[in-house]
Amino acid sequence: MPMFLIRLFVLAAALAIAAPAAQAAPAGSPWGDGFFPNLPVTSQDGKTYQFYQDLVKDKIVIINFMFTNCQTVCPLMTSRMAEVRRRLGDRVGKDIFIYSITVDPEHDTQQVLKDYADAFEAGPGWLFLTGKKEDLFAIRAKFGERSLVLSAHRTEAALGNDATGEWTKLSSFEDYEIAVKTVLEMDPVWRATPHHLVIADGTKPHAVGSQAGEALFIKACSSCHSVGGGDRIGPDLKGVVARRKADWLKSLIMTPDAMRAQKDPQTMELMAKFKGVKMPNIGLADNDVADLLSYLEAETKRAGQQAAAGTATPAQTQ
């Protein structure tokens, strides 16, 4: 497991332990009207909203922070949010709303955010927001996001129900099943009703096996890629070990930012096909890449066998 991800997962666990459980706001709570700024923000579709009145008031919301030029954690965070959104299904836009707020409004214009949102198939109920720099800072400061350096912004999301005054933290790197359950539990009616959690798209939890690279693929790659399940946010990786040269794969996986800077033709071709998506540099080591390639090779073989039998592999269903 790369040190970059280990640190993020340790941080996520610490946040989960340190964050107080969501509780109904007591009488006189400062949260809500008068606490969150009611400043104008603009979505990827060019529509202007008053932040609190139009987007937060009486709603269940997930709010995170990102910027589109990020070369490291933002694409991974956004892809994982896209997976949570997929698993929540049509609840997003009806009962639950997701807001991704840029920390770099000077670059992240409405059109830039639209391209980014389209790349991650945001869909109804997920807005990417920009606005005046000072307004966005005032908004994010209320969520404890006061970084002055772009790369130092917070990686966890704020999860809240304004109607009940319940707020907590949602790790961007939480297991999907736990993340979805945490979001749904913000609804008091859902929380009080006995039921089994059913993921909207029918996805079932998957137990990690002993294949080297599988856990890393699920955590860091599966929200963008499948192995035999077709293109997602990024390309289907079935057969990629045979299609591409090993040195090129290693360079792209370990230093995608350098490959983009060098205008590598194959990298530029992928960027043109998957517009708005920048594969992040998450600090993988040689052994991590070796494990990933071994897993992709084994999964490609398994995908072919499973396809012949009419069943899906774990990498197809993640």
C-alpha positions in Angstrom: 0.0 0.0 0.0 1.6 3.4 -1.0 2.5 5.7 1.9 0.3 8.4 0.4 -2.8 6.3 0.7 -1.8 4.9 4.1 -1.6 8.4 5.4 -4.9 9.3 4.0 -6.6 6.2 5.4 -5.1 6.8 8.8 -6.3 10.4 8.6 -9.8 9.1 7.6 -9.9 6.7 10.5 -8.8 9.4 12.9 -11.4 11.8 11.6 -14.1 9.1 12.0 -13.1 8.6 15.6 -12.6 12.3 16.4 -15.7 13.5 14.7 -18.7 13.7 17.0 -21.7 11.5 16.1 -24.4 13.5 14.4 -26.8 14.9 16.9 -29.9 17.0 16.6 -29.1 20.7 17.1 -30.2 21.9 20.6 -32.5 24.9 21.0 -30.6 28.0 20.2 -28.0 26.2 18.1 -25.9 28.7 15.9 -26.1 26.4 12.9 -28.5 27.2 10.1 -29.8 30.6 9.2 -27.3 33.3 10.3 -24.4 30.8 10.5 -23.8 29.8 6.9 -23.2 32.7 4.6 -26.0 33.4 2.1 -23.6 34.5 -0.6 -24.0 34.1 -4.3 -22.3 31.0 -6.0 -22.5 29.9 -9.6 -22.9 26.3 -10.7 -21.3 24.5 -13.6 -24.5 25.2 -15.6 -24.2 28.9 -15.1 -27.0 29.3 -12.6 -26.5 31.6 -9.6 -27.7 30.5 -6.2 -27.7 32.1 -2.7 -25.7 29.5 -0.9 -27.7 29.0 2.3 -31.2 29.9 1.2 -31.1 28.0 -2.1 -28.7 25.1 -1.5 -28.6 24.2 2.2 -31.7 25.3 3.9 -33.8 22.3 5.0 -31.7 19.9 2.9 -29.4 16.9 3.4 -26.2 18.0 1.8 -22.6 16.7 1.2 -20.1 19.5 0.7 -16.5 19.0 -0.3 -13.7 21.2 -1.6 -11.6 20.7 -4.7 -9.9 22.4 -7.7 -9.7 21.1 -11.2 -6.0 21.7 -11.7 -5.1 19.4 -8.8 -2.5 16.8 -9.8 -2.8 14.7 -6.7 -5.8 14.0 -4.4 -8.7 15.9 -6.0 -9.4 13.6 -9.0 -9.3 10.6 -6.6 -11.7 12.4 -4.2 -14.0 13.4 -7.0 -14.1 10.0 -8.5 -14.9 8.4 -5.2 -17.7 11.0 -4.7 -19.0 10.0 -8.1 -19.1 6.4 -6.9 -21.0 7.4 -3.8 -23.4 9.4 -5.9 -23.9 6.4 -8.3 -24.7 4.1 -5.4 -27.2 6.6 -3.9 -29.0 6.6 -7.2 -32.0 9.0 -7.7 -31.9 10.0 -4.1 -29.4 12.5 -5.2 -31.3 15.5 -6.5 -34.4 14.5 -4.6 -33.5 13.8 -0.9 -29.7 14.4 -1.0 -27.6 17.1 -2.6 -23.9 17.2 -3.3 -21.9 20.4 -3.6 -18.2 20.5 -4.7 -16.8 24.0 -4.0 -13.7 25.1 -5.8 -10.8 26.6 -3.8 -9.4 28.1 -7.0 -12.2 30.3 -8.5 -9.7 32.3 -10.5 -9.1 29.3 -12.7 -12.3 27.3 -12.1 -14.8 29.2 -14.1 -18.3 28.0 -14.8 -17.2 26.4 -18.1 -14.1 24.7 -16.5 -16.4 23.3 -13.8 -18.9 22.1 -16.4 -16.2 20.1 -18.3 -15.0 18.7 -15.0 -18.6 17.8 -13.9 -19.3 16.2 -17.2 -16.1 14.1 -17.0 -17.3 12.7 -13.7 -20.9 12.2 -14.9 -22.1 14.4 -12.0 -25.8 14.2 -13.0 -28.8 15.9 -11.2 -28.3 17.0 -7.6 -24.5 17.4 -7.8 -23.4 21.0 -8.3 -19.8 22.2 -8.8 -19.7 25.7 -7.5 -17.6 28.8 -8.1 -17.9 32.5 -7.3 -15.9 35.4 -6.0 -12.8 34.4 -4.1 -13.7 36.2 -0.9 -17.3 34.8 -0.9 -16.1 31.3 -1.4 -13.5 31.7 1.4 -16.2 33.0 3.7 -18.4 29.9 2.9 -15.7 27.3 3.3 -14.3 28.9 6.4 -17.6 28.0 8.1 -16.8 24.3 7.4 -13.3 24.7 8.8 -11.6 24.9 5.4 -9.3 28.0 5.7 -6.3 26.9 3.7 -4.4 29.6 1.8 -2.4 27.0 -0.3 -4.5 25.1 -2.9 -2.8 21.8 -2.2 -3.5 22.0 1.5 -7.3 22.1 1.4 -9.3 19.6 3.5 -10.0 16.2 2.0 -13.0 15.2 4.1 -16.5 16.4 3.2 -19.1 18.0 5.5 -22.3 16.0 5.8 -25.4 17.7 7.2 -29.1 17.9 7.6 -30.0 21.5 7.9 -33.6 20.7 8.9 -32.5 18.8 12.0 -29.2 20.7 12.6 -27.2 17.5 12.4 -23.6 17.8 11.0 -20.7 15.5 10.8 -17.6 14.6 8.7 -17.6 12.2 5.8 -14.2 10.9 4.8 -13.5 11.0 1.1 -11.7 7.6 1.5 -14.4 5.8 3.5 -15.5 2.4 2.4 -18.4 2.9 0.0 -21.0 0.9 1.9 -20.2 2.8 5.1 -20.2 6.1 3.3 -23.6 5.5 1.8 -25.1 4.3 5.1 -23.7 7.4 6.8 -25.4 9.7 4.3 -28.7 7.9 4.4 -28.7 8.0 8.2 -28.9 11.8 8.0 -32.6 11.2 7.3 -34.4 10.6 10.6 -37.1 8.6 8.9 -34.7 6.3 7.1 -32.7 6.0 10.4 -35.8 5.0 12.4 -37.1 2.5 9.9 -35.8 -1.1 10.2 -34.5 -2.2 6.8 -31.5 -3.7 5.0 -29.3 -1.3 3.1 -29.9 -1.7 -0.6 -27.5 0.1 -2.9 -29.5 1.9 -5.6 -27.6 0.3 -8.5 -27.6 -3.2 -7.0 -23.9 -3.2 -6.2 -23.0 -5.7 -3.5 -20.2 -5.5 -1.0 -17.0 -7.3 -2.1 -14.6 -9.1 0.2 -11.0 -8.4 -0.7 -9.1 -11.6 -1.6 -5.4 -12.5 -1.5 -4.5 -11.3 -5.0 -1.7 -8.8 -4.8 -2.9 -5.3 -5.9 -6.6 -6.0 -5.4 -7.0 -3.8 -2.3 -5.1 -1.0 -3.9 -7.1 -1.2 -7.1 -10.4 -1.1 -5.2 -9.3 1.9 -3.1 -7.5 3.9 -5.6 -8.6 2.9 -9.1 -12.0 1.2 -9.2 -14.0 4.4 -9.0 -12.6 5.4 -12.4 -11.8 2.1 -14.0 -13.3 -1.3 -14.5 -11.6 -4.5 -15.8 -14.0 -5.8 -18.4 -17.0 -3.6 -17.4 -16.5 -0.9 -20.0 -15.2 2.6 -19.8 -16.2 4.7 -16.8 -14.6 8.0 -15.8 -11.4 6.5 -17.2 -10.8 3.6 -19.7 -11.6 0.0 -19.2 -8.3 -1.7 -18.1 -9.1 -5.2 -19.4 -6.1 -6.4 -21.4 -4.1 -3.2 -20.8 -1.0 -5.1 -19.7 -0.9 -6.8 -23.1 -1.9 -3.6 -25.1 0.6 -1.2 -23.6 4.4 -1.4 -23.0 5.3 -2.2 -19.4 7.6 0.9 -19.1 4.9 3.2 -20.4 2.3 1.8 -18.0 4.7 2.1 -15.1 5.4 5.8 -16.0 1.8 6.7 -16.4 0.7 5.0 -13.1 3.6 6.5 -11.1 4.0 10.0 -12.6 1.0 10.9 -14.7 1.6 14.6 -14.1 5.1 14.2 -15.7 3.6 12.3 -18.7 1.2 15.2 -19.3 3.9 17.8 -18.9 6.0 15.9 -21.5 3.1 15.8 -23.9 3.4 12.0 -24.2 1.3 11.2 -27.3 -0.5 8.2 -25.8 -1.3 10.2 -22.6 -2.5 13.1 -24.7 -4.8 10.7 -26.6 -6.3 9.5 -23.4 -6.8 13.0 -22.1 -8.6 13.9 -25.4 -10.9 11.0 -25.0 -11.6 11.4 -21.3 -11.9 15.2 -21.2 -11.5 17.0 -17.9 -10.1 14.0 -16.1 -6.5 14.1 -14.8 -5.2 10.9 -13.4 -3.6 11.8 -10.0 -0.1 11.2 -8.8 -0.7 9.4 -5.5 2.9 8.5 -4.8 3.0 4.8 -5.8 6.2 2.9 -5.4 7.7 0.3 -7.8 6.2 -2.6 -5.8 2.7 -1.0 -5.8 2.8 -0.7 -9.6 4.0 -4.3 -9.9 1.1 -5.5 -7.7 -1.4 -3.5 -9.7 -0.2 -4.8 -13.1 -0.2 -8.4 -11.7 -3.8 -7.8 -10.5 -4.9 -6.4 -13.9 -3.3 -9.3 -15.7 -5.0 -11.8 -13.5 -8.3 -10.0 -13.5 -8.3 -9.7 -17.3 -7.9 -13.5 -17.5 -10.6 -14.0 -14.9 -12.9 -11.5 -16.7 -12.7 -13.5 -19.9 -13.5 -16.7 -18.0 -16.4 -15.1 -16.1 -17.7 -13.5 -19.3 -17.9 -16.9 -20.9 -19.8 -18.2 -17.9 -22.1 -15.1 -17.8 -21.0 -13.8 -14.4 -19.1 -10.7 -13.3 -15.7 -10.3 -11.7 -15.1 -8.1 -8.6 -13.4 -5.5 -10.7 -16.4 -5.3 -12.9 -18.8 -4.7 -10.0 -16.8 -2.3 -7.9 
